[in-house]
């Protein structure tokens, strides 16, 4: 989730670009760059690191009035100057910035002539060279962009400038957000409203596969076929703080609503044309991975719960035994590891010390285990030390309590399970294709769950004065119960304990009495009937039952006092849907209690001590 800003106007554009990038820094922060349109070429500066690194090297910028800027959240290629945007063509006259993923960039790159020299590891640079070829054939920049994007598969928001067409920025989108703006003297583009809020409150919302040409004081929108369309005009009445939150009350709610996109980005470009799944980066051979005879998954908090979901998926799909460990305990229990052991480290930041030390222990010369990391930050410490990496691509997560990275981790771990199944031949290729197709449909199913937001919130507000909660689940519902209890504890400070449904009879049921609230994850699956029996045991002792149940499941609803409806999907993928209801249930209770959901007390986003 990188940031784009562009402006064409009568005044020097550099201050406008830097201000816009500052307001977008929350979207991406591993590198930044700008390109200014001059008479014969584009002037460009890029730097890895925070935006301050870029600001320090632009003192010699020309007095240009048109330019584009970018803050990057790396996907293809690590954070470096060569991989930072904007990317240019071979002539130095075209510059492009891009958010998203070009799934077929390798095929597009293979079609470039031998005269093209690529200088980065990114998918984006291919666009600059494609535009270069179109311009060489006599096309305008707008025509060139339309022609190139018609060949692109994947998601994108792009902006481009050409030294030969002064005062023009051409931008377009598919899947990734992009808006345009206009004043009497300027034309603007941005990936998010905060970037241009200092210039205008009148913005134009672009639909997928629409191309906008902005010039000083004007804009024109067309389809990829070149047909002119009228964009939706919108006036922004938020202040800057609200704009950074996309109009949501806080970052947590914004990030909950970003979950469909986070899952979609994590799943993009994972299936090669020959039908094989692949990881982002690996030094492991397929034979080494086939030789794996045991898997350990290590993580903390929310990442640990995602790992519990992975246990069910890997054991079922790949038929490999899996152990799950709290990362801070893993290396102290003397686990049995060897070169045929795969250790999967799960971390949002890739910098959590306890998980990082667990991974280092696994790879040590004594243990020699294979290390695969699931994380959200390209080139993080864990990613650099791993033998293989699968990035979750959820974009920056500001709220301390993880939501969208949890769903992205589940999606990534499900992909890993199918990847191992593919290597081991435990599923037929057609079965893997069908499961990948179901996974690709998850973002839509999550959106359907989010459509029940008002019901989840109303349910939560009913229990604002309750101090103690029990969360129950069976099978893959148990990790959902754990995560639901954790979210409630983190942001509302209520006491919440999670148990497998059948475990209640072995002690905790002694605490159930009239008025106790039991939240049961009771979506349809192999253990659904057993979960209903556990619910009846709680009801018989006076508990108030809140049930996460599939839409239209009247049988389950009849056993509950309150229902949180969710759409159905494959049982092993259902945690990515069911947990959404519990996120919003906890959110409603926390807000009703007046808690700061973005920065809960005593918590930090990344734990750097054991």
C-alpha positions in Angstrom: 0.0 0.0 0.0 2.4 2.6 -1.3 1.6 6.3 -1.7 1.3 8.4 -4.9 1.0 12.1 -5.4 1.3 14.2 -8.5 0.7 17.9 -9.4 0.7 20.0 -12.6 0.3 23.7 -12.0 1.7 27.2 -12.3 3.9 27.1 -9.1 7.1 25.2 -8.2 5.8 21.7 -7.5 8.5 20.3 -5.2 6.9 21.7 -2.0 3.5 20.3 -2.9 5.0 16.9 -3.6 6.9 16.7 -0.4 3.9 17.9 1.6 1.8 15.2 -0.1 4.3 12.5 0.5 4.5 13.5 4.2 0.8 13.0 4.5 1.1 9.6 2.8 4.1 8.3 4.8 1.7 6.2 6.9 1.0 4.1 3.8 4.6 3.1 3.0 7.9 3.9 4.5 10.8 1.8 3.1 11.8 4.3 0.4 10.6 7.5 -1.3 11.2 9.4 -4.5 10.1 12.2 -6.9 10.4 13.0 -10.6 10.1 16.5 -11.9 9.3 17.3 -15.5 12.0 19.4 -17.3 12.4 20.4 -20.9 14.5 17.6 -22.1 14.3 14.9 -19.4 12.9 14.1 -16.0 14.9 15.1 -12.9 14.7 12.3 -10.3 15.8 11.7 -6.8 15.1 8.5 -4.8 16.3 7.3 -1.4 15.6 4.2 0.8 14.4 4.8 4.3 12.2 7.5 5.8 11.0 10.5 3.8 13.6 12.6 5.6 16.3 10.8 3.6 14.7 12.1 0.4 14.2 15.6 1.7 17.9 15.9 2.4 18.9 15.4 -1.2 16.5 17.7 -3.2 18.1 21.0 -2.6 19.3 21.2 -6.2 15.9 20.4 -7.7 14.9 22.6 -10.7 12.0 25.0 -10.6 9.6 22.6 -12.2 5.9 23.0 -12.2 4.9 19.3 -12.9 6.0 16.2 -11.0 5.1 13.0 -9.4 6.2 11.4 -6.0 6.0 8.1 -4.3 6.4 6.4 -0.9 7.1 2.7 -1.2 6.0 -0.4 0.7 8.2 -3.0 -1.1 6.7 -6.0 -2.8 9.1 -6.8 -5.7 12.7 -6.2 -4.7 14.0 -5.0 -1.3 14.2 -1.4 -0.1 17.0 0.2 -2.1 17.6 3.3 -4.3 17.4 1.2 -7.5 14.1 -0.3 -6.5 12.5 2.9 -5.3 10.0 4.8 -7.4 9.8 6.7 -9.8 11.2 4.4 -12.5 12.3 5.7 -15.8 12.7 4.4 -19.3 16.0 4.1 -21.2 15.7 7.7 -22.5 15.3 9.3 -19.1 12.2 11.2 -20.5 9.5 9.0 -19.0 8.9 8.4 -15.3 6.3 6.1 -13.7 5.1 5.5 -10.1 3.0 2.5 -9.3 1.0 0.9 -6.4 -0.1 -2.7 -6.7 1.3 -5.8 -8.4 1.7 -6.5 -12.1 1.2 -10.3 -12.2 2.4 -10.8 -15.7 5.4 -8.5 -15.6 7.8 -11.3 -16.4 6.0 -12.1 -19.6 5.8 -8.4 -20.5 9.6 -8.0 -19.7 10.4 -11.0 -22.0 8.6 -9.2 -24.8 10.8 -6.1 -24.6 13.5 -5.7 -27.2 17.2 -6.2 -26.5 17.8 -2.5 -26.4 16.0 -2.1 -23.1 18.1 -2.2 -20.0 16.3 -2.8 -16.7 18.0 -1.4 -13.6 15.7 -2.7 -10.8 14.1 -5.8 -9.4 10.6 -4.3 -9.6 7.6 -5.1 -11.7 6.9 -1.4 -12.1 10.0 -0.6 -14.2 8.6 -2.8 -17.1 5.8 -0.2 -17.5 8.2 2.6 -18.1 9.9 0.6 -20.9 6.5 -0.4 -22.4 5.5 3.3 -22.5 8.8 4.1 -24.1 8.1 1.7 -27.0 4.6 3.2 -27.5 6.0 6.7 -27.6 8.7 5.7 -30.1 5.8 4.6 -32.3 4.2 8.0 -32.3 1.7 7.7 -29.5 0.9 10.4 -27.0 1.6 9.6 -23.3 -2.2 9.1 -22.7 -2.5 6.7 -25.6 0.7 4.9 -24.6 -0.5 4.4 -21.1 -3.9 3.1 -22.3 -2.2 0.7 -24.7 0.2 -0.7 -22.1 -2.4 -1.1 -19.3 -4.6 -3.1 -21.6 -1.8 -5.7 -21.5 -1.3 -5.7 -17.8 -2.7 -8.4 -15.5 -3.0 -7.5 -11.8 -3.7 -4.5 -9.7 -2.4 -1.0 -10.2 -2.6 2.7 -9.5 -0.1 4.5 -11.7 1.0 8.0 -12.6 3.4 8.9 -15.4 5.0 12.0 -16.9 6.9 12.5 -20.2 9.4 15.3 -20.7 8.0 15.8 -24.2 4.5 16.7 -23.0 4.9 19.5 -20.4 2.2 20.2 -17.9 0.6 16.7 -18.2 0.3 13.8 -15.8 -1.4 10.6 -16.9 -2.7 8.3 -14.2 -4.9 5.2 -14.0 -6.2 2.5 -11.7 -7.4 -1.0 -11.3 -7.9 -2.5 -7.9 -5.7 0.0 -6.1 -7.1 3.4 -5.0 -6.5 6.6 -7.0 -8.2 9.9 -7.0 -7.8 13.1 -9.0 -8.3 16.7 -8.0 -8.6 20.1 -9.8 -8.3 23.8 -8.9 -8.6 26.8 -11.2 -4.9 26.5 -11.9 -3.8 23.0 -11.0 -4.4 19.4 -11.7 -3.7 16.7 -9.1 -3.6 12.9 -8.6 -3.1 10.9 -5.4 -3.6 7.5 -4.0 -5.4 8.9 -1.0 -7.1 12.2 0.0 -4.6 13.4 2.6 -2.0 14.0 -0.1 -3.9 16.7 -1.9 -6.2 18.0 0.9 -3.9 21.0 1.3 -4.6 22.0 -2.3 -8.3 21.2 -2.8 -11.3 19.6 -1.2 -12.9 18.8 -4.6 -11.8 15.3 -5.7 -12.8 12.9 -8.5 -13.1 9.2 -7.8 -11.8 7.0 -10.6 -13.3 3.5 -11.3 -11.3 0.5 -12.4 -9.6 0.8 -15.8 -10.2 4.5 -16.1 -7.3 6.8 -17.2 -7.1 10.5 -16.1 -5.1 13.2 -17.8 -4.5 16.1 -15.5 -3.2 19.5 -16.6 -3.1 22.9 -14.9 -6.7 23.7 -14.2 -8.2 20.7 -16.0 -8.7 17.0 -16.1 -10.1 14.4 -18.6 -11.1 10.8 -17.8 -11.3 8.0 -20.4 -11.7 4.3 -20.4 -8.8 2.1 -21.6 -10.5 2.1 -25.0 -10.2 5.9 -25.1 -13.9 6.7 -24.6 -14.4 9.8 -22.5 -16.4 9.4 -19.2 -17.6 11.7 -16.5 -16.0 10.9 -13.1 -17.8 11.0 -9.8 -17.2 14.3 -8.1 -16.9 14.4 -4.3 -16.4 17.2 -1.7 -14.2 16.4 1.3 -15.4 17.9 4.5 -13.0 16.0 6.8 -10.0 17.5 8.6 -6.6 16.2 7.9 -6.5 13.7 10.8 -9.8 12.2 9.6 -8.6 12.1 6.0 -5.6 10.1 7.0 -8.1 7.6 8.5 -10.1 7.5 5.3 -13.1 9.1 7.0 -13.2 6.3 9.7 -13.2 7.2 13.3 -9.9 5.5 14.0 -7.2 3.4 12.3 -8.5 0.2 13.8 -11.9 0.5 12.0 -10.2 1.6 8.8 -7.9 -1.4 8.9 -10.7 -3.8 9.6 -12.3 -2.5 6.4 -9.0 -2.8 4.5 -9.0 -6.6 5.2 -10.5 -7.6 1.8 -7.8 -5.7 0.0 -5.1 -7.0 2.3 -6.1 -10.6 1.6 -6.5 -10.0 -2.1 -3.0 -8.5 -2.3 -1.5 -11.4 -0.4 -3.1 -13.9 -2.8 -2.1 -12.1 -6.0 0.5 -13.5 -8.3 0.8 -16.8 -6.5 -0.2 -19.1 -9.3 2.3 -19.4 -12.1 1.1 -19.9 -15.7 2.1 -23.6 -15.5 -0.3 -24.0 -12.5 2.4 -24.1 -9.8 2.2 -22.1 -6.6 5.3 -20.2 -5.6 6.8 -18.2 -2.8 8.2 -14.6 -2.9 11.8 -15.6 -2.4 13.5 -18.9 -1.6 16.9 -20.5 -1.6 15.4 -23.9 -0.8 15.0 -26.4 -3.6 11.8 -28.3 -4.2 13.6 -31.5 -3.2 14.7 -30.0 0.1 11.1 -29.0 0.8 9.8 -32.4 -0.2 12.2 -34.0 2.3 10.5 -32.0 5.2 8.9 -34.5 7.6 7.8 -32.1 10.3 6.7 -28.5 10.6 6.9 -26.1 13.6 5.1 -22.8 13.4 6.2 -20.1 15.8 4.6 -16.7 16.6 3.3 -14.5 19.3 -0.2 -13.2 20.1 -2.3 -12.8 16.9 0.5 -14.4 14.8 0.4 -17.4 17.1 -3.3 -17.7 16.4 -2.8 -17.6 12.7 -0.2 -20.4 13.2 -2.9 -22.5 14.9 -5.1 -22.1 11.8 -2.1 -23.2 9.7 -1.7 -26.4 11.7 -5.2 -27.6 10.6 -4.5 -26.6 7.0 -1.0 -28.1 6.7 -1.9 -31.4 8.3 -5.0 -31.8 6.3 -3.7 -30.7 2.8 0.0 -31.7 3.0 -0.3 -34.6 5.5 2.6 -33.3 7.5 2.7 -33.3 11.4 2.7 -29.7 12.7 3.6 -28.3 16.1 2.7 -24.8 17.2 4.8 -22.9 19.7 4.6 -19.5 21.4 7.8 -18.1 20.0 9.1 -16.9 23.4 9.0 -20.4 24.7 10.2 -22.4 21.7 14.0 -22.4 22.1 13.8 -23.0 25.8 12.0 -26.4 25.6 14.7 -28.1 23.6 12.7 -29.0 20.5 13.9 -31.8 18.3 15.0 -30.2 15.0 17.1 -31.3 12.0 17.6 -30.4 8.3 14.3 -32.1 7.4 12.4 -29.8 9.8 10.6 -26.8 8.5 10.2 -23.9 11.0 7.7 -21.3 10.0 8.1 -17.9 11.7 5.1 -15.7 11.6 5.4 -11.9 12.4 3.8 -8.7 11.2 6.9 -6.7 11.4 9.6 -9.3 11.0 11.3 -7.7 13.9 9.6 -9.1 17.0 12.6 -10.2 19.1 11.1 -13.4 20.6 10.0 -14.7 17.2 13.3 -13.6 15.6 15.3 -15.4 18.3 13.2 -18.6 17.8 14.0 -18.5 14.1 17.7 -18.0 14.7 17.7 -20.9 17.1 16.0 -23.1 14.5 18.7 -22.2 11.9 21.6 -22.5 14.2 24.5 -24.9 13.2 23.3 -27.2 16.0 19.7 -27.6 14.7 20.1 -26.8 10.9 16.3 -26.6 10.4 14.9 -25.0 7.3 13.4 -21.5 8.0 10.4 -20.0 6.2 9.1 -16.6 7.3 5.6 -15.2 6.8 5.8 -11.4 7.4 4.5 -8.1 6.2 7.7 -6.1 5.8 10.0 -6.6 2.9 13.7 -7.0 3.9 12.9 -7.2 7.6 15.4 -8.9 9.9 13.5 -12.2 9.8 13.1 -12.0 6.1 16.8 -11.5 5.5 17.7 -14.4 7.7 15.1 -16.9 6.2 15.6 -19.6 3.6 12.3 -18.7 2.1 9.8 -15.8 2.5 6.1 -15.3 1.8 5.1 -11.7 2.2 1.6 -10.8 3.4 1.3 -7.5 1.5 -1.2 -6.0 3.9 0.4 -2.6 3.9 1.3 -0.6 7.0 -0.8 -1.3 10.0 -1.0 1.7 12.4 -3.4 0.3 15.1 -1.5 -1.6 17.8 -4.1 -4.4 17.8 -3.6 -6.4 14.6 -6.6 -7.0 12.3 -5.8 -6.9 8.6 -2.3 -8.5 9.1 -4.0 -11.4 10.9 -6.2 -12.2 8.0 -3.3 -11.7 5.5 -1.3 -14.2 7.6 -4.0 -16.7 7.5 -4.2 -16.3 3.7 -0.4 -16.7 3.4 -0.3 -19.8 5.6 -3.2 -21.4 3.7 -1.1 -20.8 0.5 1.9 -22.4 2.2 -0.2 -25.5 3.1 -1.3 -25.8 -0.6 2.3 -25.2 -1.8 3.5 -28.1 0.4 0.6 -30.3 -0.7 1.6 -29.5 -4.3 5.3 -30.5 -3.7 4.3 -33.7 -1.8 1.6 -34.7 -4.3 -1.0 -35.1 -1.5 -3.6 -33.2 -3.6 -4.3 -33.5 -7.3 -3.5 -30.4 -9.4 -7.2 -29.9 -10.1 -7.9 -30.0 -6.3 -5.3 -27.3 -5.7 -6.7 -25.1 -8.5 -10.2 -25.4 -7.0 -8.9 -24.5 -3.5 -6.9 -21.6 -4.8 -10.0 -20.3 -6.6 -11.9 -20.6 -3.3 -9.1 -18.6 -1.6 -9.2 -16.0 -4.3 -12.9 -15.6 -3.5 -12.2 -14.9 0.2 -12.0 -11.1 -0.2 -15.5 -11.0 -1.5 -16.7 -13.3 1.4 -15.0 -11.0 3.9 -16.7 -8.0 2.3 -20.0 -9.8 2.9 -19.1 -10.2 6.5 -18.3 -6.5 6.8 -21.8 -5.8 5.5 -23.1 -7.1 8.9 -21.1 -4.4 10.7 -24.1 -2.7 12.3 -25.3 -6.0 13.7 -21.9 -6.8 15.2 -21.6 -3.4 16.7 -25.2 -3.4 18.1 -24.5 -6.8 19.7 -21.2 -5.6 21.3 -22.9 -2.5 22.8 -25.3 -4.8 24.6 -22.4 -6.1 26.7 -20.6 -2.9 27.6 -20.9 -3.5 31.3 -19.9 -7.2 31.3 -16.6 -7.9 32.9 -16.0 -11.5 32.1 -16.4 -13.4 28.8 -15.7 -17.0 27.7 -15.0 -17.7 24.1 -15.5 -21.3 22.8 -14.6 -23.0 19.5 -14.1 -26.5 18.1 -11.5 -27.4 15.3 -10.5 -24.3 13.4 -13.1 -22.4 15.4 -10.8 -22.6 18.5 -8.1 -20.3 17.0 -10.9 -17.9 16.1 -12.1 -18.0 19.8 -8.6 -17.3 21.0 -8.2 -14.3 18.6 -11.7 -13.0 19.6 -10.8 -13.2 23.3 -7.4 -11.5 22.6 -9.0 -8.6 20.7 -11.5 -8.0 23.5 -8.8 -8.1 26.2 -6.4 -5.8 24.1 -8.8 -3.0 23.4 -11.6 -3.1 26.0 -9.7 -4.4 29.0 -12.4 -7.0 29.7 -11.4 -10.4 31.0 -11.8 -12.9 28.2 -10.8 -16.5 28.2 -10.9 -18.9 25.3 -11.2 -22.7 25.4 -12.0 -25.6 23.1 -15.7 -26.3 23.5 -15.2 -29.8 24.9 -12.6 -28.6 27.5 -15.2 -26.6 29.4 -16.4 -29.8 31.2 -12.9 -30.3 32.5 -13.0 -27.4 35.0 -14.0 -24.0 33.5 -17.7 -24.9 33.5 -17.6 -24.3 37.3 -17.5 -20.6 36.5 -20.6 -20.5 34.4 -23.6 -19.0 36.1 -26.6 -16.9 35.2 -25.3 -13.7 33.5 -22.1 -15.2 32.3 -21.5 -14.3 28.6 -20.3 -17.1 26.4 -19.2 -16.3 22.8 -19.4 -19.5 20.7 -17.8 -19.9 17.2 -20.5 -22.1 15.8 -20.2 -21.9 12.0 -20.8 -25.1 10.0 -18.1 -27.7 9.9 -17.3 -31.3 10.9 -17.7 -30.5 14.6 -20.8 -28.3 14.4 -23.1 -30.7 16.2 -20.6 -31.1 19.0 -20.4 -27.3 19.3 -24.1 -27.1 19.6 -24.0 -29.6 22.4 -21.4 -27.5 24.2 -23.6 -24.4 23.8 -26.5 -26.3 25.3 -24.3 -27.2 28.3 -23.6 -23.5 28.8 -27.3 -22.5 28.4 -28.4 -25.1 31.0 -26.3 -23.3 33.5 -27.7 -19.8 32.8 -25.1 -18.4 30.4 -26.0 -15.8 27.8 -24.9 -17.1 24.4 -23.5 -15.0 21.6 -23.0 -17.3 18.5 -21.0 -16.7 15.4 -23.1 -18.6 13.0 -23.5 -18.9 9.2 -26.1 -16.7 7.5 -29.5 -18.4 7.4 -28.5 -21.1 10.0 -31.7 -21.1 12.0 -30.8 -24.2 13.9 -27.8 -22.5 15.5 -29.6 -19.2 15.9 -32.2 -21.0 18.0 -29.6 -21.9 20.5 -28.3 -18.4 21.0 -29.4 -15.1 22.6 -27.5 -13.0 20.1 -26.3 -14.1 16.6 -23.3 -12.7 14.7 -24.0 -13.8 11.2 -21.2 -14.6 8.7 -21.1 -16.0 5.2 -19.9 -19.5 4.7 -16.8 -20.7 2.9 -14.5 -23.7 3.0 -14.2 -24.9 6.6 -10.4 -24.5 6.7 -10.6 -21.0 5.3 -13.5 -19.9 7.6 -11.3 -18.4 10.3 -10.5 -15.5 8.0 -14.2 -14.7 7.8 -15.5 -15.6 11.2 -12.9 -13.5 13.1 -14.2 -10.3 11.4 -17.4 -10.6 13.5 -15.4 -10.8 16.7 -13.1 -7.9 15.8 -16.1 -5.6 15.4 -17.8 -7.1 18.5 -14.8 -6.2 20.5 -14.4 -2.8 18.8 -18.0 -1.9 19.8 -17.5 -2.8 23.4 -14.2 -0.9 23.6 -15.7 2.3 22.0 -18.7 2.1 24.3 -16.3 2.0 27.2 -14.4 5.0 25.9 -11.1 3.1 25.3 -8.4 4.2 22.9 -8.6 1.3 20.4 -5.6 2.5 18.3 -3.2 2.6 21.3 -4.3 0.3 24.1 -2.6 0.8 27.4 0.6 -1.1 28.1 0.9 -2.5 24.5 3.4 -1.8 21.7 3.1 -2.7 18.0 6.4 -4.5 17.9 7.9 -6.3 20.9 11.7 -5.8 21.0 12.4 -7.6 24.3 11.7 -11.1 25.4 
